[in-house]
Amino acid sequence: MSTFAYTALDSVGKRNSGFVDAADKDAAIANLANQGRMVLEIREETRKTLQKQAASGRISRGDVAFFTRRLADLSAAGLPLDRVLQVVAEQSESPRLAAIAEEALGEVQRGLPVSEALAMHPKIFPEVFTQTLRAGEASGQFPEVATRLADFQEKEVARRGQIVSALVYPAILSFTAVSVVIFLMTFVMPKLTAVFDNLGGDLPVTTKMLLAATNFITHDYLFIIAGIVAIVLVYRGWVATELGALSRDAMMFKLPLAGPVIRKAVVSRFARTLSTLVYGGVPILESLHISGLSAGNRTFQHGAKIVEDEVREGRPIAEAMRNAGQFPPVLTHMVAIGEETGDLPKMLNRVSDSLDFEVDNGLRRLTSLVEPIIVLIMGTIVGFVVLSVLLPIMQAQELVK
């Protein structure tokens, strides 16, 4: 069997692309014709070509979530997993994801489990993804586990979308404010310098400060650029170290107003990841380890590691969380209830939903506070520039009188 990449028209005349396995090109065309597709272009793809395609191109989190949803829906419909991967490859809108699905299909047809075939691409499918699917395969509940995983990914995509939406308007305001200041300092003020010189007399302090800043920006801008580049490089080097990353993440939790929101978002992600893994049948120690890594905060990972170590020693999860000091009471109480009732995934999901609601409210409050602050700062800077320009003119008029 060979793999062929095709471009064809379906029964309604819609153009689509995908992959099909067949003994030769004629058999591939006949297979597509039986599906009601008219082939426009078809070519054989070698394994090396598929691997090259799988390594190039961009895949968004939304693409992966859509891939997982298709994987869950088709497997729940009773299709064998090799057929599922083939359909996903044909219907994927991402060429790279289609190539990855096609490559995984080849591995599955050679006897490899789906989870291991997808684990060959760890940058696209992280450990929480492949471990959950592996547990679903082992327990015989692949469709249910894949559905739970798709729900988890879709909520992650929605959460990121909300954060981006909340930051768009403040980002536009900030960009506008910086652009106005740069325009005033680089185009307006240099033209007024000669006017101030002709006015004579001693200039006000604010005007002298503005002229000095303008002179530095227009003549020594290379130092500014070099300074910004140096700061970025030093910062990246610092956070690349364990101590730097730990210090940065600890400071994120201590930020005024934003710190509590960030902590709740991290805890929510940890709880939802842990719920997905436990529901999938992943051993609890491995679930705690993966959930801590996926939380995205080194300080919190340290607390999750403490929980993992204490659970390994035989302590209940809720007690270990209380001892770690990184987990809110609502989470430890719900975990304790989940351990008592034997329904830990459900309790973790409830906590995550509750924290997501609080994060949404916190983001709205932050946005409502940030916007007037940016406007106030912008108004203050523009007012300072205008005042610095008008003061010497008014001073000269007084001297003329």
N, C-alpha and C positions, 0 to 999 in steps of 0.2 A: 504494500500500500504506500502511495505517495501523497503528499499534501499539495494542494493547488490553491493559489490565491485567485479570486475571481472578482469581476465587476459585472453586474447583471441588472436587468429590469424585472421587477416582480409583476404579478398579475394586474396591478393597477398602474403600471408604468413608472413606479418609483425606483430610482437608481440606488443600489446598495452594493456593499462589498463584504467579502468574508473569505472563509477557508472551507475546503471540502476535501475529504480523503477518498481516493479512488485508485484503481490499479493503473490507469493511464489517463491521458487527457480526454480521450473520447468517452471513457466511462464517467469521468467527472462531469463533462458537458451533458451526458445523458441523465446523470443523477440530478443535476440542476434543472434540466428540462422536465423531469418527472415532478419536480416541486413547483412547476409553473413559472420558472425563471428563464428569461432569454439572455444568454451569455453575450456580453460585449467584449470582455477581455478575460483571459485565463492564462496562468503561468504556473509552472511547478516551483515550489519553494523548498529549498534544502534546509536541513536542520541548522546549518551555519547561518543561513539567511534569516531564519526565524529568530535565532538567538541575537543576531545583530539588530533586528527590528525591536526585539524585547528590551534591548539595552538603550534604545534611543527614543526620544519623544517625551512628552510630559504627561503625567497621570495625576489628576486632581483627586482629592479625598472624595468628592462627589462621584467620580468615575468608579472608585473602588467600592463605595456604598451601593451604587447601581449594580455593579458586578456581583456583589454579595447577595443583593435582593433577588437577582435573576437566578443565582445559584440555589438560593433557598426555595424560591417558588417552583422552579423546574424539578428539583429533587423531591419536593413535597407532592408534585403531580405524579410521581412514580417513575420518572425517567431515570435510566441508569446514569451514573456519574460521567462516564465517557461521553454519552450523548448530551448531557447537560453542558459539559465544557465545549462541545462542538457548537451547540446552539448559541452559547454565550459568546464564543469567538465570532460567529457569523453576525450577531446582532450588536456587538460592541461598537460604539461610536469613536472609541479611542483606538487608533491603529496599534499603538504599543501594547495596550491591554489585550487587544485581539491576538497579537503575536504571542503574548505571554500565555493566554488561554490555549492557543494552538500548541505551544510547546508543552504546556502541562498535559494536554490531551495525549500527546505522544508518550509522555512519561507514564501516564495512567494506563495506556494500552500496553505498555511494557511491564505492568504489574505494580507500579508505585502508587501508594495512596494519594488522594488529592491533596491532603494537607502537606505531605512531603514534597509533592510536585510544586506547590505554590511557595513552599518555604525556600525554594531555590532563588526567590526574589525578595529578600528580607527588607529591602528599601520600600517595596510596594506593599508587601503583606507582613506586618510586624509579628512579633512572637505571640502577642495576645490573639491574633487572628489565627495563625496556624495551630497553636496549642489548643484553641477552642475547637477547631474543626477536627483535630486529631482525636480529642476526647469524644466528639460526636460520632466519629467513625468507629471508635472502640466500643461505644455503648450501643451502637445501632440506632442512634437518634440523630443522624446527620441532618435531616430536614428541619427538625425542631431547633437544633443548636444553630444551624445556619440562619434560621429566621431570627433567633435571638441576637445573633451577631449582626445581622443586617439592621435590626432595630437600634442596636448600640451605635453603629456607624452613622446611621441617619441622624440620630440625636447629636452626635459629635459634629457632623456637618452643619446642622441647624444652629448649634451653639456658636461655632466659629462664624457663621453668617451673621448672627445677632451682634457679636462683638465687632465685626468689621462694619456693620451698618451703624452701630453706635459711635464708631470712631470717624466715620466719613465726614460729618459736618464739622467737628472740632479740627480735623486735619485740614479741611478747606479753609477754615478761619485762620488757622496758624500759618498756612502757606500764604494767604492773602496779607496777613500782618507782616510777615517777614519780607514779602515782595515790596510792599509799600515802603517799609523802612529802607530797604536796599535802594529803591528808586530815589527816595528823598536824599539819601546820603551820597549817592554816586552821580546823580544827574542834576538835582535841584541845587544842593548846597554848593558844589564847586562853582556854579555860575553866579552865586550870590557873594562869593568871597571877595571879588573885585569891588562890589557895591559897598561892602562893609569897610574895605580899605579906604574908599573915597569919602566915607562918612566922617572919618577921623574920630578923635576922642578915644576914651577908654571903653572897650566893649564890655557888656555885662558878662558875668561869670558863666551863665548858661550858654551864651553865644560862643565864648572861648572854648568851652567843653565840646560843643557841637562841631566847631571848626577843627579842633584837634582830632576828634573821632573821624570826621570826614577825610582829613588829610591822611590819617593812618590807613583808612579803608581803601582810598583811591591810589595811594602810593606804595603801601606795604601789604597789599592783598595776598602776595605770595606767602608771607609769614602766617597769615590767617589760614590759608589753605593747608600749609605744611603743619600748622598746629592742629587743625581738625583731623588730618590724616594720621598724625602721631597719636592723638587721643584715641581714635578708632582702633589703631593697631595695638596700642597698649591695653585698651579695654578687652579686645579680642584675645590677646595673649593671656591676660589676667583670668578671664572667665574660662579659658581652656584648661587651667589648672584646677585641681580638685578643691583647693582652698578658695580660689576665686569664685568658682561656680557656687560653692556652698554659701559664701558670704553674700553674693548677689541674690540668690534665692531667699536667703534669710531677710535681706533688706526689702525684698518684694512684699513679704508678709507684714513688714513694719511701716509701709507707706501710709501716710495719712489718707483716710477716706477709701483709697483703692485697696489697701492691704487686706481688710476683712473680705472684700469681694473676691480677691485673688485666692485667698485661703479657701473660701467656700467652693470656688470653681475647681480647685485642685482636689478637695475632699470629695466633691461630687463625681469627678472623673474616676478617682480611686474606687469609690463605692460601686459605680456602674460597671467598671471593668471587672472588679472582684465578683459582682453578681453574675456577669456573663460567663466568667470562667468556672465558677462553682456550679452554675446551672448546667454548663457543658460537661461537667464531670471531671474537670481538671483537679488533681490533688490539692488540698488546701494550702500546703506549704508552697507549692509551685504557683498557685493562684495569688498568694500574698506577695511573692517575689515579683511576679510579672506586673501585678497591679501597682506596686510601689514604683517600679521602673517607668510605667506608662503614665504616672501622675504628672510628670514634667517638672518636678521641683526637688532639688537635691536635699533640702532640709526635710521635706516630707518623706523622701525616700529613706532618710536616716531613721525616722520614726517607724516606717513600715518594716525596715530591717529589724528593729527591736521587737516588733510584734511577731515577725517570722521566727526569730530566735526563741522567744518565750513560748510560742505555740509548739515549736519543736521540742521544748522541754516538758510539754504536757499541760500548760496553762490554757484556759479557755480564751477564745479570740477577744471577747469583750474585755476581760481582765487585762490581757496583754495590751490592748489599745489604751486603756486607762493609764497603765504604767508608762506608756510611751510618751504621753503628754502632747501629742500632735493631733489628736482626734477630738472633735467636739462631742459633748455629752449626748446629743441627739443620735449620733452614729453609734456610740458605745451601747446606749440603751437598746436601740433597735437591733443591734447585732446580738445582744444578750437574749432578746426575745426570739430572734431567729434561731439561735442555738438551742433554746428551750423547746421551740415548736418544731424544729427540724425543717424550717422554711427560710433559711438564710438568704437565698437570692431574692425572694420577694421583699424581705425587710430592707435589704440593701437598695433595691430599686426604689422603694418608697422614700428612703432618705435622700437618694440622688434626685428624685423628682422635687422634693421639698427644697433642697439646696439650689436646684436650678431655678426655682421660682424666686428665691431670695437673691440669686445672682442677677436675674433679669431686673428686679426692682433696684438693686444696687447700681447696675449699669445705667439705668434711666436717671437715677439721682446724680450719679457722677457726670453724665452728659449735661444735665440741666445746670450743674455747678460750673463745669469747665467752660461752657459757651460764654456766659457773661464775664468770666475771669479773662478769657482771651480778648473779648471785646474791650474790657476795661484796660488791659495792658496795651492793646493797640491804640486806644484813644489817648492813653497817657503819653505814649511815645510820640504820636503825631502832635499832640498838644504841646509837648516839650519843644519839638522842632519849630512849630508855628510861633510859640512864645519867644524862642531864641532868635527868630528872624525879625519879629515885630519890635522887640525891645530896643535894639539899636536904632531902628528907624524912628521910633517915638522919641528916643533920646536925642537924636539929631534934630528933630523938629523943635524940641524944647530949647536947644542951643540957638537955633535960628531966631526964635522969638526973643 
